[in-house]
Each structure stands twice: as structure tokens, then as C-alpha cells.
Amino acid sequence: MKKLIGIVCLFIMLSSTAFAHSNPKNNPEGEKPKPKKIALFNKQNLDNWYVFIQDRGRNQDPKGVFTVNDGILHITGEEWGCITTNEEYENYTLIMEYKWGEITHGKRKAAARDNGLLFHSIGEDGGYSGIWMHSIECNIIEGGTGDFIVVGDGTDKFSITSPIAKERHGTTPVYKKGGELVTANKGRINWSGRDPNWKDVLGFRGPKDVEKPVGEWNTLKCVIKGDTIDIYLNGKLVNQAIHVRPSKGKIQVQSEGAEMFVRKIDMIPLKNSK
């Protein structure tokens, strides 16, 4: 009798487990596991990257422009250059947390703090101005973080299309959701709230700036899906591009005269809907 009761209990337990796994409430049909986050910056070193410095070349950084200390990437800005991913990427969300330091250098000592995050980087290291690979840039600059810059070769091999406002900043287009589409294979498309009276001076801030003051952490979120790029700064959509060429490549983080600290560069893979 005891043996029979044990068999019945085991049957009930196995049936309950099977039901739990098959019950749509516990495992909704079609539900897929979320893609795993990839820490491109591992907070210990630059294992996923290599350094390129103007007039020095690859992995030649005697002044320590790019160093990692206590989980933070420190970019001194003293020399012009970048860190570049070893691999190419496409279809992802990139989340970067950064803040400005106090120190500026050289020809940009009295100018707005300036660096950049470059996507779809292809070709030779230093192919553009002897410093960066040709690419599509999300500018990180006081008053202009979120501007697109085509770091291209002047051909349609590197280009973006964005909706823009009727009013320009001089000759420079300004992003406006739902605006007229314009294609650029050079130059820039300013973010939606950029001050039309922007000046290239240290500490510049415009009345609509989303970037936080010097010394405070910012979150830059770039959603790159197929041939589109959406840029969010501290939770606000500030720029968009479609028909982006190319649509994959390496990622670069610039050093361009301003001290900057980075505590996160995370990637979440996306599935291309096209």
C-alpha cells in the first residue's frame, strides 16, 4: 500500500511540473529569452579594444591617453586618437555612461569640450585626417552632444538621411522628428535642441541642453538597427538617421583635446526586422 501511495504521489508531482512548464501563464507562447548584454568595456582593461594615436599608430600610447583605473576609463585628451573595437558590429543598442573632466589641451584648450562616439567604422586606421577610421559619428561636445557627423570620404559610401526643421543653423541642418528628409555625405546634422547661437568656447551651455554639467554622469543610448540610428541623451530622443551607409563596422571612442571619464560601454544585440 505504501508503495502504491508513493507511486501516485510521484505521478502527481511529475504531472504538476509538466503543467507548470506547459501552462501559457508560466511560459507564454512565443516568449523568447532577452538577449544578453555585452560589456564592451569590462572595467578592468581594454581587452576588447586597441588604441590608435595620431602620428604614433596602433597600440602606441606612451602618454597614457587611455587608461583604466578603479573600473573607470580615463581619457586625458592630451593627444588626438581613439580606442577601436577589435570586432565589427551591427544591429545593437549601445549604452555609454560618461562625464567631462576639467582639463583641456592644445588647440582646444579654450574651446568646448569635444570627443565622439563613432559607429560603422571601416577602412584603414587614421584614414580620416590621420586620426580616425571613416565612420558615422555621434558627436559628444558641450552644447552639441547628439549631433551626427559624417566622418566619410565625400562619397555616398558614407551617408545618412535625417528629418530636419525648416530653419537651419546657418547652412547646417537641424533634426526635427517628422521633418523634411535630407541626405548628407559630409558635414553634420545638429541635434534638435542645439542653440543656434552656439559658440566653440569652454563650458558652453545652451538653454535646451540635455547634457548634464561638467562632472556629472550622462547616459548616451544609441539604437542601431539595420540602416537606422536613434540617439538618446539622458532619456531624450535628440537625433535620428535612416538609410545609414555603411550599416556595420567597428566602434571608436575619441580623444580630441578634452578629459573625459567613461564607466560603461554596454551593447545589447538586436534582431534586424528587415
Kinemage of the C-alpha trace (Angstrom):
@kinemage 1
@onewidth
@group {chain A} dominant
@subgroup {mainchain}
@vectorlist {calphas} color= white
{ca met a 1} P 0.000 0.000 0.000
{ca lys a 2} L 2.786 2.422 0.920
{ca lys a 3} L 4.489 1.624 -2.379
{ca leu a 4} L 1.270 2.393 -4.283
{ca ile a 5} L 0.837 5.717 -2.474
{ca gly a 6} L 4.439 6.636 -3.304
{ca ile a 7} L 3.890 5.913 -6.985
{ca val a 8} L 0.710 8.035 -7.023
{ca cys a 9} L 2.496 10.957 -5.331
{ca leu a 10} L 5.357 10.777 -7.802
{ca phe a 11} L 2.881 10.789 -10.699
{ca ile a 12} L 1.122 13.859 -9.328
{ca met a 13} L 4.416 15.697 -8.804
{ca leu a 14} L 5.632 14.985 -12.342
{ca ser a 15} L 2.266 15.973 -13.817
{ca ser a 16} L 2.272 19.267 -11.897
{ca thr a 17} L 5.794 20.069 -13.115
{ca ala a 18} L 4.867 19.320 -16.716
{ca phe a 19} L 1.769 21.517 -16.419
{ca ala a 20} L 3.758 24.389 -14.987
{ca his a 21} L 6.114 24.336 -17.959
{ca ser a 22} L 3.312 23.957 -20.495
{ca asn a 23} L 0.942 26.479 -18.937
{ca pro a 24} L 0.905 29.663 -21.097
{ca lys a 25} L 0.720 31.791 -17.952
{ca asn a 26} L 4.087 30.429 -16.840
{ca asn a 27} L 5.693 30.221 -20.257
{ca pro a 28} L 3.777 32.412 -22.746
{ca glu a 29} L 3.790 31.051 -26.273
{ca gly a 30} L 6.360 32.797 -28.428
{ca glu a 31} L 8.212 34.329 -25.483
{ca lys a 32} L 11.941 34.368 -26.147
{ca pro a 33} L 14.773 34.979 -23.719
{ca lys a 34} L 16.087 38.518 -23.707
{ca pro a 35} L 19.438 38.962 -25.474
{ca lys a 36} L 22.383 39.072 -23.152
{ca lys a 37} L 24.147 42.354 -22.529
{ca ile a 38} L 27.755 42.519 -23.684
{ca ala a 39} L 30.151 44.671 -21.678
{ca leu a 40} L 32.416 46.084 -24.383
{ca phe a 41} L 34.217 47.901 -21.602
{ca asn a 42} L 34.930 45.304 -18.919
{ca lys a 43} L 36.075 47.865 -16.288
{ca gln a 44} L 39.431 46.110 -15.942
{ca asn a 45} L 41.314 46.766 -19.169
{ca leu a 46} L 40.883 47.441 -22.886
{ca asp a 47} L 40.909 43.801 -23.988
{ca asn a 48} L 38.058 44.367 -26.500
{ca trp a 49} L 39.788 47.417 -27.991
{ca tyr a 50} L 43.032 48.725 -29.431
{ca val a 51} L 44.458 52.231 -29.182
{ca phe a 52} L 45.332 54.433 -32.149
{ca ile a 53} L 47.108 57.759 -31.606
{ca gln a 54} L 47.811 60.372 -34.289
{ca asp a 55} L 51.436 60.272 -35.503
{ca arg a 56} L 52.113 57.257 -33.277
{ca gly a 57} L 49.985 54.479 -34.686
{ca arg a 58} L 48.369 51.415 -33.240
{ca asn a 59} L 48.856 50.498 -29.575
{ca gln a 60} L 51.434 53.242 -29.073
{ca asp a 61} L 50.246 55.329 -26.118
{ca pro a 62} L 53.320 56.435 -24.137
{ca lys a 63} L 51.471 59.356 -22.508
{ca gly a 64} L 48.636 57.161 -21.269
{ca val a 65} L 45.842 58.940 -23.114
{ca phe a 66} L 43.612 55.909 -22.477
{ca thr a 67} L 43.921 54.178 -19.089
{ca val a 68} L 41.635 52.125 -16.835
{ca asn a 69} L 41.644 52.750 -13.078
{ca asp a 70} L 39.136 51.571 -10.458
{ca gly a 71} L 36.647 50.480 -13.125
{ca ile a 72} L 36.733 53.817 -14.979
{ca leu a 73} L 38.157 54.541 -18.438
{ca his a 74} L 40.106 57.801 -18.222
{ca ile a 75} L 40.619 59.705 -21.486
{ca thr a 76} L 43.067 62.548 -20.934
{ca gly a 77} L 42.507 64.240 -24.309
{ca glu a 78} L 46.187 65.200 -24.395
{ca glu a 79} L 46.739 63.582 -27.788
{ca trp a 80} L 44.284 63.065 -30.626
{ca gly a 81} L 43.271 59.467 -31.219
{ca cys a 82} L 40.785 56.777 -30.265
{ca ile a 83} L 40.135 53.336 -28.939
{ca thr a 84} L 38.642 50.998 -31.540
{ca thr a 85} L 36.837 47.691 -31.084
{ca asn a 86} L 38.616 44.615 -32.369
{ca glu a 87} L 35.378 43.381 -33.956
{ca glu a 88} L 32.733 44.804 -36.287
{ca tyr a 89} L 29.126 45.066 -35.102
{ca glu a 90} L 25.629 45.609 -36.490
{ca asn a 91} L 22.107 45.672 -35.026
{ca tyr a 92} L 22.606 46.666 -31.409
{ca thr a 93} L 21.823 49.169 -28.698
{ca leu a 94} L 24.919 50.817 -27.256
{ca ile a 95} L 24.750 52.414 -23.811
{ca met a 96} L 27.623 54.635 -22.760
{ca glu a 97} L 27.890 56.471 -19.442
{ca tyr a 98} L 30.376 59.344 -19.374
{ca lys a 99} L 31.213 62.629 -17.706
{ca trp a 100} L 33.519 65.505 -18.576
{ca gly a 101} L 36.690 66.200 -16.631
{ca glu a 102} L 38.159 69.643 -16.031
{ca ile a 103} L 41.289 69.503 -18.202
{ca thr a 104} L 41.531 70.542 -21.874
{ca his a 105} L 44.532 70.594 -24.179
{ca gly a 106} L 46.279 72.172 -27.149
{ca lys a 107} L 44.293 73.985 -29.797
{ca arg a 108} L 41.079 73.131 -27.915
{ca lys a 109} L 42.240 74.351 -24.500
{ca ala a 110} L 39.756 77.256 -24.541
{ca ala a 111} L 37.217 75.525 -26.811
{ca ala a 112} L 34.125 73.469 -25.978
{ca arg a 113} L 34.951 70.051 -24.537
{ca asp a 114} L 34.831 67.699 -27.511
{ca asn a 115} L 35.010 63.955 -28.126
{ca gly a 116} L 32.860 61.494 -30.038
{ca leu a 117} L 31.404 58.023 -30.431
{ca leu a 118} L 31.890 56.650 -33.952
{ca phe a 119} L 29.858 53.816 -35.473
{ca his a 120} L 30.238 51.669 -38.584
{ca ser a 121} L 33.944 52.409 -38.749
{ca ile a 122} L 35.607 50.742 -41.736
{ca gly a 123} L 38.808 51.025 -43.738
{ca glu a 124} L 42.248 51.977 -42.514
{ca asp a 125} L 43.110 53.284 -39.065
{ca gly a 126} L 43.737 57.003 -39.446
{ca gly a 127} L 42.003 57.056 -42.833
{ca tyr a 128} L 40.325 60.350 -41.869
{ca ser a 129} L 42.766 63.157 -41.052
{ca gly a 130} L 45.350 60.595 -39.999
{ca ile a 131} L 43.399 60.010 -36.765
{ca trp a 132} L 40.140 58.074 -37.195
{ca met a 133} L 38.623 55.443 -39.415
{ca his a 134} L 35.918 56.622 -41.797
{ca ser a 135} L 32.631 56.280 -39.946
{ca ile a 136} L 29.365 57.859 -38.776
{ca glu a 137} L 29.824 59.911 -35.612
{ca cys a 138} L 27.591 60.776 -32.710
{ca asn a 139} L 29.362 63.910 -31.538
{ca ile a 140} L 29.981 64.378 -27.815
{ca ile a 141} L 30.647 68.085 -27.395
{ca glu a 142} L 29.442 70.753 -24.993
{ca gly a 143} L 26.194 72.082 -26.420
{ca gly a 144} L 26.203 69.639 -29.317
{ca thr a 145} L 26.101 66.111 -27.927
{ca gly a 146} L 23.906 64.061 -30.244
{ca asp a 147} L 24.913 65.841 -33.448
{ca phe a 148} L 25.589 63.489 -36.353
{ca ile a 149} L 28.835 63.977 -38.253
{ca val a 150} L 29.652 62.040 -41.414
{ca val a 151} L 33.316 61.164 -40.991
{ca gly a 152} L 33.441 59.988 -44.567
{ca asp a 153} L 35.396 60.230 -47.767
{ca gly a 154} L 32.947 62.563 -49.536
{ca thr a 155} L 31.227 59.760 -51.447
{ca asp a 156} L 27.866 58.066 -50.891
{ca lys a 157} L 29.731 55.185 -49.283
{ca phe a 158} L 29.315 57.165 -46.046
{ca ser a 159} L 25.999 58.988 -45.727
{ca ile a 160} L 22.913 59.484 -43.573
{ca thr a 161} L 19.364 60.726 -44.159
{ca ser a 162} L 17.559 62.640 -41.405
{ca pro a 163} L 14.297 64.559 -40.978
{ca ile a 164} L 15.094 68.229 -40.477
{ca ala a 165} L 13.451 71.503 -39.476
{ca lys a 166} L 12.793 74.322 -41.961
{ca glu a 167} L 15.156 76.602 -40.059
{ca arg a 168} L 18.861 75.760 -40.230
{ca his a 169} L 21.798 76.872 -38.130
{ca gly a 170} L 23.472 78.830 -40.893
{ca thr a 171} L 23.825 76.138 -43.567
{ca thr a 172} L 23.700 73.236 -41.091
{ca pro a 173} L 20.526 71.104 -40.962
{ca val a 174} L 18.802 70.584 -37.596
{ca tyr a 175} L 16.999 67.370 -36.696
{ca lys a 176} L 13.213 67.536 -36.299
{ca lys a 177} L 11.086 64.433 -35.979
{ca gly a 178} L 8.730 64.212 -38.953
{ca gly a 179} L 10.543 66.959 -40.861
{ca glu a 180} L 11.696 67.036 -44.461
{ca leu a 181} L 14.254 64.356 -45.258
{ca val a 182} L 17.752 65.450 -46.222
{ca thr a 183} L 20.751 63.273 -47.103
{ca ala a 184} L 24.320 64.205 -46.171
{ca asn a 185} L 27.588 62.547 -47.187
{ca lys a 186} L 29.696 65.104 -45.313
{ca gly a 187} L 29.292 67.668 -42.567
{ca arg a 188} L 26.804 67.413 -39.738
{ca ile a 189} L 23.146 67.303 -38.756
{ca asn a 190} L 22.635 69.084 -35.442
{ca trp a 191} L 20.571 67.637 -32.623
{ca ser a 192} L 17.074 69.064 -32.169
{ca gly a 193} L 17.762 71.415 -29.233
{ca arg a 194} L 21.163 72.793 -30.205
{ca asp a 195} L 21.469 76.525 -29.527
{ca pro a 196} L 21.506 78.367 -32.897
{ca asn a 197} L 23.935 80.804 -31.271
{ca trp a 198} L 26.324 78.036 -30.176
{ca lys a 199} L 29.919 79.148 -29.731
{ca asp a 200} L 33.007 76.964 -29.595
{ca val a 201} L 34.011 78.111 -26.117
{ca leu a 202} L 34.899 76.148 -22.997
{ca gly a 203} L 31.900 75.424 -20.792
{ca phe a 204} L 29.249 76.370 -23.356
{ca arg a 205} L 25.685 75.513 -22.398
{ca gly a 206} L 22.521 76.228 -24.344
{ca pro a 207} L 19.043 76.809 -22.883
{ca lys a 208} L 17.753 73.442 -24.173
{ca asp a 209} L 20.829 71.358 -23.370
{ca val a 210} L 20.117 67.825 -22.202
{ca glu a 211} L 23.708 67.043 -21.262
{ca lys a 212} L 24.457 67.493 -17.565
{ca pro a 213} L 27.045 69.958 -16.243
{ca val a 214} L 30.752 69.096 -16.112
{ca gly a 215} L 31.478 66.414 -13.525
{ca glu a 216} L 28.027 64.777 -13.655
{ca trp a 217} L 27.341 61.427 -15.329
{ca asn a 218} L 25.435 61.273 -18.612
{ca thr a 219} L 23.820 58.314 -20.360
{ca leu a 220} L 24.122 58.143 -24.136
{ca lys a 221} L 21.933 55.453 -25.714
{ca cys a 222} L 22.337 54.694 -29.420
{ca val a 223} L 19.891 52.286 -31.056
{ca ile a 224} L 21.353 50.925 -34.272
{ca lys a 225} L 19.001 48.672 -36.206
{ca gly a 226} L 19.522 47.829 -39.857
{ca asp a 227} L 20.367 51.128 -41.558
{ca thr a 228} L 18.865 53.368 -38.849
{ca ile a 229} L 20.358 55.134 -35.825
{ca asp a 230} L 18.381 56.744 -32.977
{ca ile a 231} L 20.292 58.803 -30.406
{ca tyr a 232} L 19.009 59.319 -26.857
{ca leu a 233} L 20.790 61.531 -24.329
{ca asn a 234} L 19.730 61.157 -20.703
{ca gly a 235} L 16.470 59.568 -21.853
{ca lys a 236} L 15.555 62.151 -24.517
{ca leu a 237} L 15.497 61.410 -28.252
{ca val a 238} L 17.831 64.032 -29.755
{ca asn a 239} L 18.603 62.784 -33.278
{ca gln a 240} L 17.656 60.145 -35.843
{ca ala a 241} L 19.069 58.891 -39.128
{ca ile a 242} L 17.861 56.415 -41.751
{ca his a 243} L 19.472 54.935 -44.852
{ca val a 244} L 22.773 54.980 -42.979
{ca arg a 245} L 25.758 53.874 -45.026
{ca pro a 246} L 27.567 51.724 -44.110
{ca ser a 247} L 25.345 49.813 -41.690
{ca lys a 248} L 28.013 47.896 -39.804
{ca gly a 249} L 31.611 48.274 -38.692
{ca lys a 250} L 33.849 48.861 -35.711
{ca ile a 251} L 33.164 51.338 -32.891
{ca gln a 252} L 35.559 54.143 -31.917
{ca val a 253} L 35.690 56.415 -28.863
{ca gln a 254} L 37.664 59.605 -29.481
{ca ser a 255} L 40.230 61.621 -27.623
{ca glu a 256} L 40.061 65.138 -29.027
{ca gly a 257} L 41.516 67.562 -26.524
{ca ala a 258} L 39.165 67.148 -23.548
{ca glu a 259} L 39.386 64.996 -20.450
{ca met a 260} L 36.527 62.507 -20.174
{ca phe a 261} L 35.634 59.584 -17.908
{ca val a 262} L 33.644 56.534 -19.033
{ca arg a 263} L 32.180 53.982 -16.620
{ca lys a 264} L 30.061 51.931 -19.011
{ca ile a 265} L 30.042 50.854 -22.654
{ca asp a 266} L 27.451 48.090 -22.918
{ca met a 267} L 25.977 46.506 -26.027
{ca ile a 268} L 22.625 44.739 -26.350
{ca pro a 269} L 22.305 42.777 -29.617
{ca leu a 270} L 19.137 43.429 -31.655
{ca lys a 271} L 17.425 41.422 -34.348
{ca asn a 272} L 17.145 43.242 -37.652
{ca ser a 273} L 13.454 43.499 -38.538
{ca lys a 274} L 14.223 43.965 -42.223
